[in-house]
Amino acid sequence: MTTLEPSDKALVPFVSVDHMMKLIHHIGVEQMMTGISDYIESDFKRWELFDKTPRVASHSEKGVIELMPTSDGDVYGFKYVNGHPSNTKDGLQTVTAFGLLADVATGYPVLLTEMTILTALRTAATSALVARLLAPKGAHVMAMIGNGAQSEFQSLAMKAIAGIDEVRLYDIDKAATAKCAANLAGSGLKVVACETAEEAMLGAQIITTCTADKQYATILTDNMIGSGVHINAIGGDCPGKTELAPAILHRSEIFVEYPEQTRIEGEIQQLDPDHAVTEIWQVLTGQAKGRSDDKQITLFDSVGFAIEDFSALRYVRDQIEETGLFHPLDLLADPDDPRDLFGMLQRAK
Ligand SMILES: NC(=O)c1ccc[n+]([C@@H]2O[C@H](COP(=O)([O-])OP(=O)(O)OC[C@H]3O[C@@H](n4cnc5c(N)ncnc54)[C@H](O)[C@@H]3O)[C@@H](O)[C@H]2O)c1
C-alpha cells in the first residue's frame, strides 16, 4: 500500500487532552477561565447574530448524548457531550465532550479539540460571570453542594471572576469532599468541609448546586434558603433531572441562558411554560435588570448553552498558534482534482 503525505488542506489543528492540559497550565487555570468568560461575555453581547436551537438530545435509561451547534455567520461550532450520572461507579466520567469549529465560507473545519476539560472551564466561567452580575454586593462565601468533577473549577472561577475567598463544601460522598478540599489546598481559598448541606450554607451569599442524578432530586429545600442569596444551579440540566424544590423557584428572580432550551432541561421545567424569566444576555447588554435589591433571591438556572462552547472554542483557537499546542490532524480528504476522490483512493493502493 502506498502512503500519501496529506496536503496542508487536509490538516486540521487537533488539541488532544494532553495539549489542553499543557495549554491550561501555560496560561493558568484561573487566568484561562477569566479569558473564556471575557469571550462568553462578548459573544452574549452579540446574541442576536447567532443561530440558536435547543440542543439535540438522545436520551437513554442511563444518560443522554447531546449535540450543541451554533454559528455567528462567519464561524460554525458544535460540541458532542454526554451526561451519564452512574458512570463514576464504573470508573468513567459523568460528562465527556469534544468539539469543532468550522469556517462558514468553505465549511472546512478549523479546529477539533477535546472538550471534557474545556466544558468544565466554560461552565465555571459562565457561572462566575453570572454571579458577578447577580450576587449581592460584597459576596465572598460560596456553598458548593456536589463536590465532583466540576466543583474545583466552579470554586476557582468564582474566586477569580466573582471575588469569593471562602468555599464551603458538601457532598453525600465524603470522599468527593475530601478530594475537592485536597485539590483546592494552596489555591488561596479558605476551604471548609461540611457534614450537611445546611452547614455548608452558613454565611454563604452564593450557593452552587452541582450534583448528578438522573431524576428529580431535592438538593435544596425551601426552608434552607434565606433572603438575599444568589443560587447557581448547575446540575439540573435534563428533562426529569432537577435539584431545587419548586417553592424556591417561586421566591426567586430567575435568570437563564436560552429560555427555549431551559424550559425543557432546567429547574424551570417544574414551572408553567410562561413563567417569567430573564435572559442573561439582556442583563449583560443593559436591556434587562439584574438584581434589584439586597433581599432578592437571584437564581441562575444554568443548563449550558452552545454559545458558551463556541466562545470557549474560539478562545482555544486564538491561543494555539502562538503556543504550538496542537497536532495537525489528517482529517479531510484532499484529492489533487477536487472531483477525483476515487482516483485519490486508487493511488493509495
Ligand atoms: N449547566 C451546565 O452547563 C453543566 C455543565 C457540565 C455539567 N453539568 C452538570 O453538573 C452536574 C455535576 O457534574 P460533574 O461532572 O461534577 O458530576 P460528578 O458525577 O463528577 O459529581 C457529582 C457529585 O454530586 C454528588 N451528589 C449526588 N447527589 C447529591 C446530593 N443529594 N447532595 C450532595 N451531593 C450529591 C455526587 O456524590 C458527586 O460527587 C451534572 O449533573 C452535570 O450534568 C452542568
The ligand as a Gaussian input file, in Angstrom:
#p B3LYP/6-31G(d) Opt

LIG

0 1
 N      -25.079000      23.619000      33.493000
 C      -24.035000      23.248000      32.808000
 O      -23.562000      23.972000      31.919000
 C      -23.352000      21.952000      33.132000
 C      -22.116000      21.653000      32.562000
 C      -21.464000      20.483000      32.933000
 C      -22.084000      19.617000      33.837000
 N      -23.316000      19.919000      34.340000
 C      -23.987000      19.040000      35.311000
 O      -23.347000      19.254000      36.554000
 C      -23.502000      18.115000      37.369000
 C      -22.200000      17.747000      38.020000
 O      -21.285000      17.293000      37.040000
 P      -19.948000      16.566000      37.498000
 O      -19.201000      16.264000      36.248000
 O      -19.294000      17.358000      38.585000
 O      -20.572000      15.216000      38.098000
 P      -19.883000      14.179000      39.106000
 O      -20.661000      12.903000      38.961000
 O      -18.411000      14.154000      38.931000
 O      -20.188000      14.830000      40.547000
 C      -21.464000      14.917000      41.099000
 C      -21.361000      14.872000      42.636000
 O      -22.654000      15.110000      43.196000
 C      -22.731000      14.340000      44.388000
 N      -24.135000      14.228000      44.805000
 C      -25.133000      13.481000      44.243000
 N      -26.290000      13.666000      44.926000
 C      -26.004000      14.571000      45.919000
 C      -26.789000      15.165000      46.970000
 N      -28.072000      14.838000      47.130000
 N      -26.188000      16.052000      47.791000
 C      -24.869000      16.358000      47.662000
 N      -24.078000      15.804000      46.700000
 C      -24.645000      14.931000      45.842000
 C      -22.075000      13.014000      43.993000
 O      -21.685000      12.267000      45.140000
 C      -20.882000      13.514000      43.158000
 O      -19.720000      13.679000      43.938000
 C      -24.060000      17.021000      36.448000
 O      -25.444000      16.891000      36.725000
 C      -23.831000      17.558000      35.064000
 O      -24.791000      17.088000      34.142000
 C      -23.959000      21.066000      34.013000

